Amino acid sequence: MGSGKVTDGQGLSFEGKHVTVAGLGVSGIPAAKILHGLGALVTVVNDGDDERSRAQAADLEALGITVRLGDGATLPDGTELIVTTPGWQPDKPLFTAARAAGVEIWGDVELAWRLRGRDGKEPAPWLAVTGTNGKTTTVQMLASILKAGGLRTAAVGNIGVSVLDAVLGDEQYDVLAVELSSYQLHWAPSLRAHSAAVLNLAPDHLDWHGSMEAYAADKGRIYEGNRVACVYNVADKATEDLVREADVEEGCRAIGFTLGSPAPSQLGVVDGILVDRAFVEDRQKNAQELAEVADVNPPAPHNIANALAAAALARAFGVPAKAVRDGLRAFTPDAHRIAHVADVDGVAYIDDSKATNTHAAEASLAAYESIVWIAGGLAKGATFDELVAKSAKHLRGVVLIGADRALIREALARHAPEVPVVDLDRTDTGAMLAAVQEAQRLAAAGDTVLLAPACASMDMFANYNKRGDAFAQAVRELGA
């Protein structure tokens, strides 16, 4: 609110304020209900007007909240603040009108940050994680480590659990592990984390941000105002550059993580051991053992990097070394993230349907020696030359599915012409069984058949979960 009538902390008041919530869904509905409960006059605008939206609108209208379906472009009269769901692009007419009228635009994360401490209690610090890939796994690992350290915590944010619910719920937390997308960070200007990590940076969501530079800048917002540690990826210079550019509190440290031997102020790996040379006495000479690589599930290189980032954030919060080991051992990854489905005739079948972009697929392909790769789907504007060139040495064969498979086929012809390719000219859900059967034909004992599509799923499946489920079912049919 350009007038400054909304203030931070316990003085934040919405009584009688005209607030527009942009979008329904996971974050919009809780935001609308919370704002209504705080006395705001809430109007929800939503582009869609389908059956699901109408049902959601009816629930909100029963509470006394105004809902406008099919009209997300017009700024409601009297609007003093907009709270937007993350996916709404900054160039939408609604936001253009708001900026022209001097109306502030917050995301749900910004709203949650501003509402902390309303109960008069000390708000829980945030340990925040972003990056192109690995965010959810890292945040879940972090929460597991914090719990092993005896702390009351929850994994919230872009992980699918509303950070608003965590901040305003009855549960009392010592610290929150918060996953933040570039969308959420764009709309969270006042967020100031205890410590934060950017895991990696690769082109993604450029249609939303407009450029790689804008995407990186939004990711870098996570470091602004950090108090204790800015955690970066030694192997990804762009993440360290974001630390250098950040305006942090006096005494905040840059902490690197690496799959190699760590320098002082870094965490890394030495002889199969995860070690800390950042949060120890005399880090020039000493290192603290944290866990074994075998404690990381699964111990693929990119997942070890996730574990090191989680450990760095936990150590920044004062968690003892033993809790890092115990938390990593207790952690179970979500489905469809380099998940081992089965071994059939000496061939391992791995479901990494969550690898929906080239950066994630590259990490997955690097984890195995000899691969029959199942790939394809919606490319979202991606190109595949770099991915194929880097991964060619691992490929025994490739099976292509989905709408944009030709882009991958052409990259394979340029950079891996000797690798046999099966191009399945179909986008129906039954194509997955055919893809797995073709992959079995190409594979030999000791190989890995890897579903790492490097593409979104919506051309064939409702989401990456459904795609992974179809893969797992097809593998089970092989072994039946």
Sequence and secondary structure as in RCSB ss.txt:
>XXXX:A:sequence
MGSGKVTDGQGLSFEGKHVTVAGLGVSGIPAAKILHGLGALVTVVNDGDDERSRAQAADLEALGITVRLGDGATL
PDGTELIVTTPGWQPDKPLFTAARAAGVEIWGDVELAWRLRGRDGKEPAPWLAVTGTNGKTTTVQMLASILKAGG
LRTAAVGNIGVSVLDAVLGDEQYDVLAVELSSYQLHWAPSLRAHSAAVLNLAPDHLDWHGSMEAYAADKGRIYEG
NRVACVYNVADKATEDLVREADVEEGCRAIGFTLGSPAPSQLGVVDGILVDRAFVEDRQKNAQELAEVADVNPPA
PHNIANALAAAALARAFGVPAKAVRDGLRAFTPDAHRIAHVADVDGVAYIDDSKATNTHAAEASLAAYESIVWIA
GGLAKGATFDELVAKSAKHLRGVVLIGADRALIREALARHAPEVPVVDLDRTDTGAMLAAVQEAQRLAAAGDTVL
LAPACASMDMFANYNKRGDAFAQAVRELGA
>XXXX:A:secstr
 TT  S SGGG   TT EEEEE  HHHHHHHHHHHHHTT EEEEEES  SHHHHHHHHHHHHTT EEEET  SS 
 TT  EEEE TTS TTSHHHHHHHHTT EEEEHHHHHHHHTTTTSS    EEEEE SS HHHHHHHHHHHHHHTT
    EEETTTB HHHHHHSS   S EEEE  HHHHHT TT   SEEEE      SHHHHSSHHHHHHHHHGGGTT
 SSEEEEETT HHHHHHHHH    TT EEEEE SS   TTEEEEETTEEEESSSSTTTTT  EEEEEGGGSSS  
HHHHHHHHHHHHHHHHTT  HHHHHHHHHH    TTSSEEEEEETTEEEEE TT  SHHHHHHHHTT SSEEEEE
 SB TT   HHHHHHHGGGEEEEEE STTHHHHHHHHHHH TTS EEE    STTHHHHHHHHHHHH  TT EEE
E  SSBSTTTSSSHHHHHHHHHHHHHHHH 
